Amino acid sequence: MVILHDEEYYKARVPQPDLGPLRNILRFIWDKDRKAFLDRTAKEWGQLGIFYLCFFAILGTIFAVQMKISIDYVSKLNKPFFLYPGLSSKSFITRFARSNFGSPGIAFKPNSMSTTSPIISVNNLTSNTKPERYIQALADFLQEYHQSISDYDLNCHNGHYKSGRNKPCYFDIKSLGKCSKPPYGYTDPLQPCVFIKFNKRFDWKPEYYNYSTNLPQDMPDGLKKAVHESREYYIWLSCDGANNVDKEHIGEIDYIPVPGFSVEYFPFTGQLHYLSPIVALQFKNLTPNRLVTVECYLWAYNIEQRSRYSLDFQIIIDETVKQKFQE
């Protein structure tokens, strides 16, 4: 079957004459014979505009409906959608999650220079490393702990924790003692405080070591003694130099209030105004002008052995800062 076209069709199919490179470009921009801009007439530009207007209108409507459904669904959830313990123990996702996300983590404050720097450098060289900067950084960090309004059980401290309870206690920063208020050890005597904060981990309940359990062989002897002497329940914390040189220069560390996070602050299940527990490390006699790498470990039955190494940071204090305070 032969389909015939009208004369206009065949006329439009005739190639345009070659006018040379420059004049071809000028004709492409504006063809006065066809009244075409960029090789399209006003009618063709209108058709193209209507097409894309309808296309993006439909695409935007689909996106808006999807976002509305997602937000309404998520707002009704009181826990994360993905919780690996509910999966089959033979599932690959479960094995991957447990090996990579199975144990909680900790963070330290204050950070130097930026929120991701692992170095605490106390000196008078820059505004970011002066003692005043660290005092202000810790004051800003603790501001939430001063202002937060909590509906948690304020009377569950001092050994009133009951096994099986599902409501965490409210963390009181007064338990941090001399590290709970300025200058946080960043003046004379220069004994800086570093806060170790337990990260939020949804619905994670600690399985703790206590005085009657067999403790891991690689647990530090000082911490073993603290565990055996304590009748309270903690996720235990140990910090020390990363190697023998660091251990030689790290000096004495004072854990305030104790070397561990009390189990009364768990579990976190999305409560408003939840305050993560803190342990303050006060470095009593760091060697000046020596960069010391500090490694901190968490100790509990349900913290993976290979992921027990949780945090490292570096700290250095300048001798001139100590001399300045003594003058």
N, C-alpha and C positions, 0 to 999 in steps of 0.2 A: 504494500500500500504506500503510495507516494503522497507525502504531505507537502503542500505548496504553501509558501509564505507570501505575504503582500510585498509591495515594492519597497516600503519603508524598512522592512526587515533586511532585505538584501542590500539596501543602501547603507544601513548601519554596519553591515559586515565588511564593507570596503575598507581596506587599510588606509590610514591617513598618510599623506605624503611626508617624506622625510625632509625636515627643514633645517637639519643640522643640530648639533648637540645643544647649543644655547637656546635656539628658538623652539626646539622640542620641549625643553624644560619650561619655558615661558608659556607654551601652549598647554602643557599639563597643568600649570597653575591656573591659568584662565584661558579658556577657549571661547573666543567671542562669537564664533559661528554657532556653536552648540549652546552657548551661555552656560558653560560647565566650569565649576571650580574644583580643582584637584580631580579632574576627569569624571566628576559627577554633577548632574544637573540638579536643580532645586528639588524636583520631584524625587529623584533618586536619594538625595540627602534626607528628605522627609521620610521616605520609606525606611531608610536605614535607622533614623532616629526613633521612629515608632517601634521598630523591631527590638532595639536595645532597651527602650523604655519598658516594654512589656517583659522582656527577658529578665531585667534586673528587678522589676517589681515582683515577678513570680519568685525569683531567687531570694529576695529579701523577705518576702512573706513566709517562705518555707523556713528560712533561718530564724525569723522571729517566733514562729510557732514552736520550732524545736527548742529554742532557748526558754520560752515560757513553760513548756512541759518539763524541761530539765530542772529549771529553778524551782518550780512548784514541787517536783518530786524530791529534790535534794533538801528543800526546806523542811520536809516532813521527817527526814532521817535524823535520828539521834545518835548515830554512830557511823563510822566510815563504811562505804559500800563493800570494800574489799577487806576482809579479815581472814588471813590465811588459816587459822586453826580450824575453821569450819570446812575446809577442803579435805579430800581424802588424803591420808598420810602417804599414799603411793603416788599422788599426783606430782608431776614435774614442777608445777607452779608452787606447790606447797614446799617441796624440797628446796627450790630456789629461794623462796621467801624466807624460810627458816634459816638458810645459810647466809643470807644477805641482810635481812631485816629482822631476824629473830630476837636480837638483843637490843635493849635501849641504849641510848648514848648520853654523853654529858658534854657541856660546853664550859668555857671559862670567860670571866670578865675581870678586869677591863681589857679591851682590845686596843692595840696601838695603831695609830695612823689611820686605819680603816677597820670596818667590822669583821674583816676576814684575816687580818694579820695575826700570826701566831707568836709575835714577839712583844714582850713588855720591856721597853727600854726606858729607863728613868735617868734622864740627864737634862742639862740646861742648854742643849744645842739648838733645839727647835721648840716651837710652841706646842707641838703634838707630843713631845716626850718629857715636858716639865712635870714635876709632881702635881702641880695644880690641875693639869689636864686629866690625870688619872683620878684625882679626887672628884672632879666634876663628872667624869664618866661613870664612876661608881654611884655617885649621888643620883644621876639621871636613871641609872639602871634600877636602883632601889625605890625610885619614886612610885612605881606601880605598886610596890609592896606597902608603901605608906598610905596610898589613896584607895586601894582596892577594898570594895565592900563585899564581904563574904557571908554566905549562909551556911558555912561548914560548921562542924562541931568544934567549938572553941574549947570544950572541956575534955577533950580526949587526949591531951598531952600528959606528960609526966607518968608514963607507964599505964595509962588507962586504955591502951589499945586492946581490942578484942578480936581474936582470930575470926575471920569470916565476914567482918563488917565490910560494907560496900560504899561507905562514905568517907572521903579523905578529910584529914584535919586541915585546918588553916595554918599556913606557915607564918610564924611570927619572927620577924627579922631581929627581934631583941635577943633571940637565941644565939645570934652571931657575936654577942658580947662586944668587945672593943672594935671588932670589924664591922659593926652595924651602923656606925656614925662617923662623920668626918673627923680626922683626916685619913682614916682607914690605914694607918701605918705609913703614910707617905710623907711624914715629917720626922723630926728628931725624937726618938731614935728611928732611923729609917728601917722599918720592918714591914714591908709592903704586904697588904692583904690581896689575895686572889680568890675570887668566888668560883666555885665549881657548881654549876647548875645542872640539875637532872632534867633532861629533855622530856617533853610530853610524849607519852606513848599510850595510845588509846587502849583502855581496858587491860593494861598489863599489870599483873599481880605478882609481886616478888615471892620467890621461894627462898627463904633466907637461911643462912648458916646461924646457928646459935651455940651456946656454950657446951651443948651435949653432942654436937655433930662432929663427924670426922672431917677435918679441914683439909683443903688441898695442900699437897706438899710444897707447891711453889708459892704459897701465900707467905708474905713477909712475917718473920718471927714476931715483930712488934705488934702487928695486926692480929696474929693468932692469940697473943696474950690479951689484947683488948676484947676479942670475941669471947674468950673463955671467962673473962671477968665480968662481962656485961650480961644483965638479965633482961635487957631490952632487945627489940628486933630491928635489925638494920640491913640495908643493902650496903655492904662494907666498901670502903674506899681506901686505896693506898696510892701514894704519890712518892716518886723518888727520881733521882737522876737517871738519865737514859743509859749512861755507861759509868765506868769506874771514875773517870775524871769528873763527870758531872756530880756523882755521889760525893766526891771529895770536897766539892765547892758549894754544894747546895745548902749545907748547914742543917740546922734544926727546923722542922716544920711543925707548927702548932695547928692541929685540926680543931676548928670551932664550929659547933659545940662538941662534936665527936667525929671520928673518922668513918662516917657513914651517913646514909639517908634513912631516916626512920620510916618503917613500913606504914606508919599511920598516915602518910601523905599519899597513899595509893589506894585504889586505882583512879586514874583520870578517865572519866567517861564523858567528856565534853562539857563539864560544869562551867558556868559563867564565873568569871573572876578567879579561876583556878590559879594558884601560885605554885610554881615548881619549887621543890625544896632546894636549899643551898647548903653547901659546906664551905666555910672560909678556911683557906690556907694562909697562915701568916708565916712568912719566912723570917726567922729570927736573926740569922747571921750569915746571909749570903756573902760570898767573896766578891768584893767590888771589882769592877772592870773585867769580869769573867762571865761570858755568855754561857748560861746553864740551860740545858734541855731537860724539861720535866715531863715525865710520863706518869699518867694516872690510870689506875685499873679499878674496875668494878668487880665485886665478888658476891655471887649468889648462885644457887643451884640452876636457875633457869636463865643464866647468862652464859652464852656459848663459850666454851673454853678457848677456842681459837679467836673469838672476837672480844675476849676479855680486855685486850689492849684497846682502850676507848678514846684516849685524848693525849695529845702532847702539845706543849707550848714552850717558848723560850723566855727567859727573864735575865736582865742584866741591869745593874745599878752602877752609876758612875761615882767614882771616889769623890769627885768635886762636889757632888750633891750632898754627901755626908759631911764634907768639910764646911760647906756653906751653912748647914744647920748648926754645926758646932761653934761657928764664929760668933 
